[in-house]
Every structure is written in C-alpha cells, then in structure tokens.
C-alpha cells in the first residue's frame, strides 16, 4: 500500500477512508487506486462497519489522475498502464454500488476528473461550501472515466451532462446542489462533524434494511416498475420476521426509539 497515501479508520461503525496526498490535491498516484479498492473490500467484510465514508485531506477531495505520470506514459508510448488504471477504477465504482453498506462521499474541496466521478459513484454526496466540481477530462483532450458518462447522466440528464463533459466547466457547491449532484452542503467550519453525524445516523440504522433499500433504489433507477415491485416483495418478505423488524415494530408500539444492534 502506498505509504500513508490513503488512511483508514473506524469510528462508531463508520469506516473513514481518507485520500491523503494533499501536496497533489489527492490525485491518484502510485498504488492509490488499488489501495482504495482493497480498503473498500476491507470495510465490506468487516461486520463492525455499517457505513463507509470517503473524503480527502487538505483543500481537495480528489483532483483525479496524476497528469505528470500520464505525460511519462505518453513519452513511453504506453497505453497498457492507462488501461489497467481504468479497469481498477471501474472495479472501485462497481464495488461501491454492490456493497451492502451505504457509502458516502464527503467532498471537502475540489473534486475533478476521476475524483468527481468517484464521488458520483457513492450512494450519497455531501459537500463543503468551498467544494468545486469539474468533469475536467476535456481540458487534457480525454474522455470521462470511472463511470462518469453514465453516472453524471443519471444525475443531471443527457443535455446538461453533455455540456459539463464537453466544456469541463467548474461548478460550485451551490450549483451542484441545485443540479442534484450533492445531497446537502455544509459550512466549511463544521463540515466534517456534520457529515460524520449523518454517517453515524446510518450506522445505527437497521443494517439489512438499509442494504435492501440501497439495492432497490438502484433497481428503481435503472429497471422497470415490474423490476422494482418484484425487488420490494423479495425484500419485504426477507425482512418481515427478522430481528430488526421485530424490534422496530415493538419500539413503535411502546413509543420509544428502536435499538438496531
């Protein structure tokens, strides 16, 4: 694993994964892509983890790929490494969608290129007021990767996605909120505390239920009404007699907060 370039910590059931290359705006360098994939798998396998949060150190969330290393690859006429990097990025995006736990992007600053699309791949996105977003690939005559051509269209529609990808224009946090790219915007001074409070709230929820909600939401986004109804039936049947549903209903009758251990 790249020495200290990605940090991992568990806090109250929340796995906090921090991109930690602030001198390069947390751009992916070395083995950071592979390390991120490994840490997400670690969070998924840990029963003590009930929510994951991806963020960055310093003033950036992630500036995407390391362009200096790309120039070196061009000089060597090497496309093999680029293909490998894209495949790893694709694995990260697909894993985030497949994980049973909710995955939150805590966008503390600039999210550009692959960094923006990493955030887009997460189940929810929260931005600091100073956060900025850009599908900046066109600035270096490349196309969006890490699923951007799919994920952005899902969020803002074809025409707006086309505009953002063809211009590479930056969005501030307020505009990202208006477009539905982020769920909420928090003040810079309290950003980390506000996002962690939300993540802890999810971590204390009924884990199996949240997993089914995550799956059903993506079925609803990409499938038919019939697909959604079938998914709901399977989930409700699986959950109805489970301990969390029993506790939730008892708590409702007893007029108290449920305890989803």
Secondary structure, DSSP 8 states (H G I E B T S, - for coil): --TTTEEEEEETTEEEEEE--GGGTT-B-TTHHHHHHHHHHHHHH-TT--EEEEEESTTEEE--B-HHHHHHHHHTT--HHHHHHHHHHHHHHHHHHH-SSEEEEEE-SEEETHHHHHHHHSSEEEEETT-EEE-GGGGGT----TTHHHHHHHHH-HHHHHHHHHH--EEEHHHHHHTTSSSEEE-GGGHHHHHHHHHHHHHTS-HHHHHHHHHHHHHHHHS-HHHHHHHHHHHHHHHTTSHHHHHHHHHHHTTS-----
